[in-house]
Structures are given as structure tokens and as C-alpha cells.
Amino acid sequence: MGTLDPNAGMKDVEERYTDSTNKLDAGALFVLKSKGSWIHCGYHLTTAIVAPALLSLPFAFASLGWAAGVVCLVLGAAISFYSYNLISHVLEHHAQIDRRQLRFRDMANDILGPGWGRYYVGPIQFAVCFGAVVGSILLAGQSMKAIYLIANPDGTIKLYVFIIIFGVFSLVLAQMPSFHSLRHVNLISLVLCLAYSLCATAGSIYAGHSDKAPPRDYSILGSSTQRTFGVFNAIAIIATTFGNGIIPEIQATASAPVTGKMFKGLGLCYTIVVVTFFSVGISGYWAFGNQSEGSIISNFIADGVNLVPKWLVYLSNIFPLLQLSAVATVYLQPTNDVLESLSVDATKGQFSARNVIPRILLRSAAIATATTIAAMLPFFGDINAVLGAFGFLPLDFVLPSIFYNITFKPSRRSLVFWINTLLIGVFATLTVLGSISAVRQIVLDAKNYKLFANV
């Protein structure tokens, strides 16, 4: 984007891209530029929600059983779709009164009052999204190592080497100038999530019918205390799998008028959600029961024996690996927004030397930091579980209902008011219980923690 032309809609630009001090906000102007269509929103949403974390759904089923697992999956889809539509309606309402909100923290400040965005919503969103970047880089490194060991079982290359390799690739992709510029990358991401979900489902069905398949047991293992915490952990896994945390930033990429665009985008996204989440969750649990691993792909090899053709194992690792590059870049956008706001001059062109140099340096530093954390803490999944329970649950299931009730003030006699109030209470409770369960898991696994471990 070149230097702004004061004769070409400067007033409109200033109205849509200003912060509370009425100064041009470079992060919103350059990172969250509003140029996309509803289908682009659908691509962004799909990458943010339909990610390799869905491969853990059979593992969540193992702590819930068939009935509770399916019910929780259905409720997760229905409630998350409902909550994201609540956020979208609130955003559309403010856009119609010429106060378009582009970020979660903008919504918090405008609706809940000054300070809520800076001291609560902003830090939580930043931690969750940057944690997702770290987690994506770690998962990608683990996928690369799995592929390497399949090809070379006696290989000695350490996990952190693969993490660094993927980090370098992510560093290049992080230089995409805006959220909107990721639309084609996220279309490819959509195809990839369908591809690895198909591989996971086909592999589970194949393994389930194999003579080498382990005996299926659908009983819930552990003591009563372990089963109780397992339920909380499983619910947190499912809720976090449906988590997003960047709905306002995605809707910010839509060009005006925004009315109806996010609903269509969510329709596209949740078509993919239903196809992938349910096929992987149900087929994986059917095939492996309570022996389902944290990623169902890990079940395809048991005691060194391939339960599915080797080429399918390769593809089942390659497709998620490729999509993780898009997932990491999408969840880096809130960080990019903050960095641009602090370092870039909005009165200069987006691609002027004044703005390009700090952009490259700071984004590279962000990816380098995420890569270092992933390499140092290969058990980051446990930490991410805490971030997910403490972050995704309130951002995606508590705040939307609060924002809607405050903005539209539905009658206390209305069904919407009581549904929203129920969701606030239930998910606030689950946030506490899920966080306790995740912290407990960290304590249990602490004896296995080792910096730069080759897991």
C-alpha cells in the first residue's frame, strides 16, 4: 500500500482505523486492512479452527466414552458457532453506528470500559495466540521428526533441529504484509485440513479392520479421581479445539459493509468443521478406544509395527505439517498488529523503507522467540493446555455472551438472555476447572521435563 492520498477517502480511513486517541493506528491500517470478502473470512476461520489439534479428539473421547464424547462434540460445534455469531452481531452493530471495532481489546474497552482491553482481554489474547504459534512450531517439528524416523528408524537427529528448520520456514511466511494477504495461503490450508482428516479417518478404519489391530476397549480407565479430572481435561480439549480467539481480527479483514459476511464465512468454516471433527473423532475412537493417543496418527504405528500402509503414515504427517505453517502465521497476526502499532509510521507507505525494516526485524524476532521456546520446552503442550483453558474458554464462550447482553440488552424474559447467562456461568466454571486440571497435568509430568529434550 502506497502513501495515503488525502483526497481519496482519508476521512473514511481515519474513522475505520483509529484508536481511542483518534490517531492513525498502523497495526489496524496495515495488518488488519479491510479488503476481504466473506469467502476470505471463511478461509481465515477454517485455518484458525480446523487445525491439527482436531487429531486429539479421539483422545478426548477416551476420557468421556461414546455417549458423552459425541454429545460434547455436538455441543462444542453448536455453542461455538452460536458464540461466534454473537461476536459478529456485536461487531456489525458497532460498525453500523460508525464505530467499527477491529480487535478483541477494542471490543472490551468499548463495551466493558477503559482498561479491560489493556489489562485483561489483550494480555490473555496475546498469550493464547502466541502460545498457538509456539505450539504449531513444536507440533510441526514433531511431525518432521516422525517422518524422518519412519524413513530412517535409526536416525539420530534431535527434535530441536527439526523445530529450528520449521522455524526458519515460518520466519519467511511471517513476512506476509497483512492478514488479508494470507487468503490464498488459507485456501490451501483448507484443502490440507480436509486431506489429513481424510487420511486420519481412512487410516483409523483400515487399522480397525486389520488383523494386527489392538483389542478395542471403550471403558474409561483410572481411579475415580483420575476419571473426574480426565473429564474436565477432555472437555477443555474439545472446547479448545473449537477455539479461535481472533474472531474480531478476522472480521476486521472484511471490506465494508460487513453485514452478513461473517455469517457466510462461519457457514463455510463449520461445513468443514462437521466433516472433519466428527469423522476423525468417531473413527479414531472406534478403532483404538481408550488406547487413543494424543494425536490419533500416533496410533497408526504400534510397537514398531505399521497398522496402515507406510505411504498413508507419511501423508498423515505431511499434510498437518504443511497446514501448521498457515496456522502459525494466522495466530501471529495479533502479535504483528501490536508490533506494527508500536514501531511503524502510519503516515508513511506500508512498503517504505521506514516501515519495512522494523517490520522484518520485529516479526523475525517474534518467530525466533517462538522457535526457541518450542525447542527448549518440547512439553509445551501441557503449558498450552493451561493457556487454552484460561484463554480460549473465556474469549470464545464467556465474553461473547457478556458483550451481546450489554450491547443489545435483551429482556430478562427472553430466551437469548437466559441462554447467554447460562453459557457465561457454565464456561466460567469450566475455565476454572479446566485450568486446575491442566495445571495438575503439568505437576504430574514435571518429572519428565528437560530442556531441549528429544521427545
N, C-alpha and C positions, 0 to 999 in steps of 0.2 A: 504494500500500500504506500503510495507516494505521500508527499506533504499535503495536509488538508487544504482544500480550496475553500476559503471563507465565503465564496459566492455559490457554493454547491451544497447547501443544506447544513451549514455549520450549526445553526440553532437546533436542528433535529439531532445532530450528532451529540451536542452538548447535553441535551435533555436525556438521551439514552445512555450516555457513557460518563456520567458524573457521579462523584461520591457525595457524602454528606456535606463536604465543604465546598461543593459546587466547582471543583477544579477538575480538569480533564484527568481521567483515570486511565493510565497507559495500559494497565492489565486488562481492563474491560475493552478498551479501544482496540488493542492488538490481539490479545489471546482469545477473548470471548466475542469477537466481531459477529454481528448478527447478519448472516448471509445465507443460511441454510434453509432447506425445505423440510417438510415433515418426514420424508423418507430418510434424509440425512440424520434427523433426530433418532429415527428408528435404528440406523446403523450404530450410532453412538450408544444408545441404550442397550442394544444387544451385546456390544463388546463389554460394557460395564457390568452387565448382569449375567449373561450366559458365558461364563469363563470356566477354566479347568477346575475350579472349586466344585462344580457340579459332579465331578467324578467321585466326590466323597459322600454322595447321597446314600449309596448302599451301606456305607459305614454308619451313617446316622440311623438308618433303618435297623441295624443290628442292635441298637440300644432301645428301640421302640417296638419292634415286632411289626407284623404285617398291617394290622388294622390301624394302630396309632401312626405308623410311618406314612401310610397313604393319606390318612386324614390330615396329618401335619403338612404334607406336601401340597395337598389341595388348599388348605387354609393359607399356607405361605404364598401360593400364587394369587389367591383371591385377595388377601389382605394387602399384599404389596402392590398389586395393581390398583386397588382402591386408594391406598395411601398416596401413591404417586400421582393419581388423578386429583386428589385433594390439593397437593402442592401445585399442580398445573393450574387448577382453577384459581387458586390464590394469586399466582403469578399473572395470570391473564387479567384478573380483576385490577391489579395494580397497574398493569400496562394500559388498560383502558382509561385509567384516570391520570395518565401521563406521568406515572412514577414506576417505570419498569425496573424490576429487581433482577439483577444478573447473577447474584451469588446467594448461597445459603446464609452467609453472615449478614448480607443486606436485608434479607427477609427477617432475620432475628432482630436486627436493630430497629427496623421499621415497625414490626408488629409487637415485639415484646418490650422494646425500649432500648435506649442507648446502653452500650456495654455488653449486651447479650451476645452480639456477634463477635466482638473482640475478645471477650474473656471466657466464653463458653462454646458457642457453636463453631466459631472459627478455629480455635485450637483443636477441638475434637475432630472436625472435618479434616484438618491438615494432618493430624496424627493417623487417622484411618486411611486417608488416601495415600500418604507417603508410605504407610505400612503396607498397603496393597502393592506399591511399586517394589518395595523390598521383597515382599512375598513372591511376586511374579518373577523377579530375577532369581530368587532361590529355587523356585519350582522349575524354572527353565534350566538352571544348572543341574538339578537332579535328573531332569528328563534327558539332558545331553549325556550325563554320566551313565544313565540306564541304557541308552542307545549304544554308547561306547562299550559297555560291559557285555552286551548281547553279541556285538561283533568281535570283541576281544575279552573273553572271560578272565584272562589272567592280567588284564591291564592294570597299570599302577598309577595312572594319572589321578590326582586328588580332585575332590569335589570343587574346591575353591578355584581351581584352574578353569573349569567349565563355567563357573559363575562369572569369573572375570571376562571370559570370552563373550558371554551373552551381554555382560555389562557394557562392553565396547560397542556391540551392535546397538544396544538401547541408547547409548550416548549419541549415535548418529541419528536415530529415529527421533530422539528428543528435540532435535533442532527444527522439526516441522513448525512453521511460524505461528499457527493458530489452531484452535480446536476444530474449526471448520475445515482446515486443510487436511484433517485426518479422515474425511468422509470416505475416500476411496480405500484407504487402509482398513477402515472399519467394515466396509463391504466385504473385503477379503476375509476379515476376521469372522464375519457372519457365516461365510461359507465354511471356514475352518471349524467352527464350533459344531456345525451340522456334521462335518466329516468325522471328527473324533468321537462324537456321540454315537454315530452310526457304527464306528469301529468298536466302541465300548459295548454297545448293545449286541452287535453280532458276535463279538468275542465271548461275551457272557453266555449267550445262547449256545454257542459252539462248545464252550467249556462245560456248560451244564449237562450237555448230552454226551460228553466224552467219557470213555471208559476210565480215563485217568482222573476224572473229577473227584474232588474230596466229597465225602458224605455230607449231605445238606442237613443242617440243624438250625431251626428258626427259634430256638429257645433263647431267652435273654440271660446272659452269663453274669456271674458275680454275686456278691452279698447284697442284701437289701440296700445298704448304704451306697455301694458301687452302682447298683441299678438306678437308684434315685439320682445320683449325680450324672449318670450316663444319660438319663432322660433330659435333664437340663442342658447337658452338653450337646445332645443331638438336636434339640430344639434350637439352640444357639447356632449350630452348624447350618441347619436348614434356613433359618432366618437370615443369617449372614450370607448364605449362597444367593438368596434373593436380594441382598443388599445392594445399594447403589451409592448413596451419599453425595451424588453430584447432579441430582435432577435439575436444580435451578441453573447450574452452569451449562447443562445440555440444552435446556430450553432457551438459554441466552443466545445460543448459536442460530436460532430460527429467526428468519427475517420477519419484519413487521408486515401485516398484522399477524400476531401469534395465535389468535383464537383457533382452537381445534387442531392445531398442528401436532401438539404433544400427544393428544388422544390417539391420533392416527399412528404416530410413532410408537406409542405404547402397544397399540394393536399389533403392529408388525413384530415388535420385540416379544410380546407374550405368545404369539403364534410359535415362535422359535422356542420359547421357554417351555411350553406344553410339550412340544415334540421331543426336546432334548432331556429335560429334567425327569419326566415321567418314564421315558424309555430306559434311560440309564439307571435311575433309582430302582425301578421294579425289576428289570432284567438282571442287574448286578446282585441284588439281594436274593432273587430267586436262585441264581446259580451258586452263590457262595454262602448264603445265610449269615450266621453270626461270625463267620470267618472273614467277612468282607474287610478289606484293608482300607486305610485312609484314602487311597486312590484305587479304584477298582481295577485299574490296569496292572497294579502290583500283583493281583490275584492270577493273572494270566500265566505266571511262572511260579510253580510250587516245588520247592526243594530242588531247584535247578532243572526241573522238567517243564517244557513248554506245553501248556494245556490248549494253546491255539497255534495256528501256523506262525512261523517266525516273522513272515512279512507283515502279518497283522499286528504283531507286537511292535514292530518298527513304526508302522503307520500310527498306531495308537499313542506312541510317544512323540512322533514328529509333528503331528497336527496340533496338539496342545502347545508344544514348544513354539511353533510359529505364531500361534494366536497370543501367547503370553507377551510377545513384543508389542502387540497392539494394546493389550490390557494395561501393561505398564505405562505406555505413553498416554493413554486416556486418563489414568489416575494421577499422572504427573501434572495435568492441566491446572488444578488448584495451586500447586506449588509454582508453576510457571506464571500464573496470574499474580501471585504475591511478589515474585521476583521482578516481574516487569513493572509492577506498580512502584517498587522501591528504587529501581535502577534506570528505567527508561524515560526519555523525554518525549512526552506525548505531542509536543509541538513540532517534533522532527518526523521525518518519514520513517515508516516501520523498518525499512531496509537501508536506512542511512548508517554510516559507519558509527555514529554516536550511539545508535541503538543495537546494531548487530553485534558489536564486540562484547558489551556486557551480557547480552542475551546468550551468546555462545559460551562465555566463561561461566556464568552462573548456572545455566542448565547442565553444563558438563560437570560442574561441582556437585550439583544435586544428584546426578546419576552416579558419580564416583562415590558419593557418600552412601547411597542406597546399596551399591555393589559391595562396598566394604562391609557394611552391616550384614548383608546376606552371607558373605564369605566368612565373617567372624562368628556369626550366630546361625549355624545351619539348623538349629532347633527353633528358628524364628516362628515356625508355625504355631507353637504354643503361645508365644507372645502375641502373634496376630489374632489368636482366638480371644485374648483379653481385649485387644483393640476392637475386634469385631463386636463382641458382646457389649462393650462400653460405648462404642461409637455408632456402628450401623443400626443397632436396635433403636436408640433414641432418635437418630437422624431420620430414619426411614419409617418408623412406626409410631413414635410418640409425638414428635414435633409437627408432622403434617396435620394431625387432628387438632392440636393446640392452635396452629396457625389458622386453620379453617374456622374453628369455633370463635376465635377472637375477631377474625376479619368479617365473617358473614353473620355472626351472632344468631345462629339458628335457635328457634324456640326450644325451651326445655321440654316441651311436649312432643317435639319432633323425633322421628326415628334416627335421623342423621346425628343429632346431638348426643343421643344415648349410645349409638354405635361408636362415635368418636370418643366419648368419655370412657366406654368400656375398653377400647383399644389403648387409650392412654394408661389406664390402670393396669391392664394385663401386661403390656410391654414394658412399662416402668418396672414392674415386678420381675419380669424375665430378664431385664437388663441387670438387675442386682444379682439374681440367681445365676444367670449365665456368666457374669463376671467372677462370682465366687467359684463356680465350677472350673472356669478356665484357669484361675489362679491356683486352685487345688491341683490341677493337672501339671502346672509348672513346678510346684513343690514336689510332686511325685516323680517327675522326670529330671529333677535337678541333679541327681547323682550321675546322670548320663551326659551332662552339659560339659562341653570342652570347646574352647575357642578354636576355630578353623578345623573342626572335627571333620573327618572324611566319612560322613554317614551315607 
